Amino acid sequence: MKYTAKVMDHFSSPRNVGSMDNPDGLGEVGNPACGDIMRFYITVKDGRLEDVKFQTFGCGAAIAVSSMISEMAKGKTLEEASHITNRDVADALDGLPTNKLHCSNLGADALHAAIRDYHARNGVPHRKVSESQLPSDASKVHSCKCPYCDIENPSGAPFCQKCGSRL
């Protein structure tokens, strides 16, 4: 398993590590099967993510993914940040080994959970992204590879369509 230079950089010098005492939103996801647990904290000012912090318990790829997502999300509007996908994160890291792609799923999920928590705390109804709001290359946004059998699955699918593993 070979990691890219960007993955190694974000693993050895992660950005935005830490917690917040009173975040505007908090999202936590985990996969006990692989041991990765990610918690994202956000503060919002004028509809933008003013600060993003994370705490991750997991492998080097999980830490690198969390670090990269925190950098990608900071300064974006809530809507822009909610469109960050697992594929975007893997691409920003110049790729992840196939058996580590699930880490990018967890990172994007944790950020999205923090945004949903912010909306819930502020009485904003959560809305799913409609097809018309997706970028023109929707296939890139709507799929992810199963870390176990390496086939493409729709983004957000709870289980792999081929092997049945939890995604």
C-alpha positions as CSV (number, residue, x, y, z in Angstrom):
1,M,0.0,0.0,0.0
2,K,1.6,3.2,-1.2
3,Y,0.5,6.6,0.0
4,T,0.9,9.8,-2.0
5,A,3.1,12.7,-0.9
6,K,0.0,14.7,0.0
7,V,-1.4,11.9,2.1
8,M,1.9,11.6,4.0
9,D,2.1,15.4,4.5
10,H,-1.4,15.6,5.9
11,F,-0.8,12.6,8.1
12,S,2.5,13.8,9.5
13,S,1.4,17.4,9.8
14,P,-2.3,17.4,10.1
15,R,-4.1,20.8,9.9
16,N,-6.9,22.0,12.1
17,V,-6.6,19.2,14.7
18,G,-8.5,19.9,17.9
19,S,-11.9,20.3,19.5
20,M,-14.2,23.3,20.2
21,D,-15.9,24.0,23.5
22,N,-19.1,25.5,21.9
23,P,-19.2,24.5,18.2
24,D,-22.1,25.7,16.0
25,G,-22.2,22.2,14.6
26,L,-20.8,18.8,15.6
27,G,-20.7,15.6,13.4
28,E,-19.3,12.2,14.4
29,V,-19.1,9.1,12.3
30,G,-17.3,5.9,12.7
31,N,-16.7,2.5,11.4
32,P,-15.9,0.2,14.3
33,A,-15.0,-2.6,11.8
34,C,-12.0,-0.7,10.6
35,G,-11.5,1.4,13.8
36,D,-11.8,4.9,12.2
37,I,-13.8,7.4,14.2
38,M,-14.0,11.0,13.0
39,R,-15.5,14.0,14.8
40,F,-15.8,17.4,13.1
41,Y,-16.5,20.7,14.8
42,I,-17.6,23.8,12.9
43,T,-18.2,27.5,13.6
44,V,-20.3,29.5,11.2
45,K,-20.3,33.2,10.5
46,D,-22.5,34.9,7.9
47,G,-23.3,31.5,6.3
48,R,-19.6,30.5,5.9
49,L,-17.5,28.0,7.8
50,E,-15.3,30.3,9.8
51,D,-13.5,27.4,11.5
52,V,-13.3,23.7,11.1
53,K,-11.6,21.4,13.6
54,F,-11.4,17.6,13.8
55,Q,-10.5,14.8,16.1
56,T,-9.8,11.4,14.4
57,F,-9.0,8.1,15.8
58,G,-7.8,5.9,13.0
59,C,-5.2,5.0,10.5
60,G,-2.9,7.5,8.7
61,A,-5.3,7.7,5.7
62,A,-8.2,8.7,8.1
63,I,-6.1,11.4,9.7
64,A,-5.0,12.7,6.3
65,V,-8.6,12.7,5.0
66,S,-9.8,14.7,8.0
67,S,-7.0,17.2,7.7
68,M,-7.7,17.7,3.9
69,I,-11.4,18.0,4.5
70,S,-10.9,20.6,7.2
71,E,-8.8,22.7,4.7
72,M,-11.2,22.2,1.8
73,A,-14.2,23.3,3.9
74,K,-12.9,26.3,5.8
75,G,-14.2,29.5,4.3
76,K,-16.8,27.9,2.2
77,T,-20.5,28.5,2.5
78,L,-22.5,25.8,4.2
79,E,-24.0,24.8,0.8
80,E,-20.5,24.6,-0.9
81,A,-19.2,22.5,2.0
82,S,-22.1,20.2,1.8
83,H,-21.2,19.4,-1.8
84,I,-17.7,18.2,-0.9
85,T,-17.7,14.5,-1.7
86,N,-15.5,11.5,-0.9
87,R,-14.2,11.6,-4.4
88,D,-13.2,15.3,-4.1
89,V,-11.2,14.5,-0.9
90,A,-9.4,11.5,-2.5
91,D,-8.6,13.6,-5.6
92,A,-7.3,16.5,-3.4
93,L,-5.0,14.0,-1.8
94,D,-3.8,12.8,-5.2
95,G,-5.5,9.4,-4.5
96,L,-5.9,6.9,-1.8
97,P,-5.2,3.1,-1.9
98,T,-8.4,1.3,-2.8
99,N,-8.6,-0.3,0.6
100,K,-8.5,3.1,2.2
101,L,-11.2,4.8,0.2
102,H,-13.7,4.2,3.0
103,C,-11.8,6.8,5.0
104,S,-12.8,9.5,2.5
105,N,-16.4,8.4,2.8
106,L,-16.2,8.8,6.6
107,G,-14.6,12.2,6.4
108,A,-17.1,13.7,4.1
109,D,-19.9,12.1,6.1
110,A,-18.6,13.6,9.4
111,L,-18.4,17.1,7.8
112,H,-22.0,16.7,6.4
113,A,-23.2,15.5,9.8
114,A,-21.7,18.7,11.4
115,I,-23.5,20.8,8.9
116,R,-26.8,18.9,9.5
117,D,-26.3,19.5,13.2
118,Y,-25.8,23.2,12.7
119,H,-29.0,23.3,10.6
120,A,-30.9,21.4,13.3
121,R,-29.6,23.7,16.1
122,N,-30.8,26.7,14.1
123,G,-34.1,25.4,12.9
124,V,-33.1,25.1,9.3
125,P,-34.7,22.1,7.7
126,H,-32.2,19.7,6.2
127,R,-32.7,19.2,2.4
128,K,-31.2,16.7,0.1
129,V,-29.4,18.0,-3.0
130,S,-31.6,17.6,-6.0
131,E,-30.2,16.3,-9.3
132,S,-30.5,19.8,-10.8
133,Q,-28.2,21.2,-8.2
134,L,-25.4,18.7,-8.9
135,P,-22.4,19.6,-11.1
136,S,-22.6,18.5,-14.7
137,D,-20.3,15.6,-14.0
138,A,-22.8,14.0,-11.6
139,S,-21.3,10.5,-12.1
140,K,-18.2,11.8,-10.4
141,V,-20.2,13.0,-7.4
142,H,-22.6,10.1,-7.2
143,S,-20.3,7.1,-6.9
144,C,-17.6,5.7,-4.7
145,K,-15.6,2.6,-4.7
146,C,-16.2,-0.3,-2.3
147,P,-13.0,-0.7,-0.2
148,Y,-13.4,-4.4,-0.2
149,C,-14.2,-5.4,-3.8
150,D,-13.3,-2.2,-5.7
151,I,-16.5,-1.7,-7.6
152,E,-18.4,1.7,-8.0
153,N,-21.5,2.2,-5.8
154,P,-23.9,5.1,-5.7
155,S,-22.8,7.8,-3.2
156,G,-24.7,7.3,0.1
157,A,-25.4,3.6,-0.5
158,P,-25.2,1.9,2.9
159,F,-24.0,-1.4,1.4
160,C,-21.9,-2.5,-1.6
161,Q,-24.1,-3.6,-4.4
162,K,-21.7,-6.5,-5.2
163,C,-20.3,-7.9,-2.0
164,G,-22.9,-6.5,0.5
165,S,-20.2,-4.9,2.7
166,R,-21.2,-1.9,4.8
167,L,-19.8,1.2,3.1
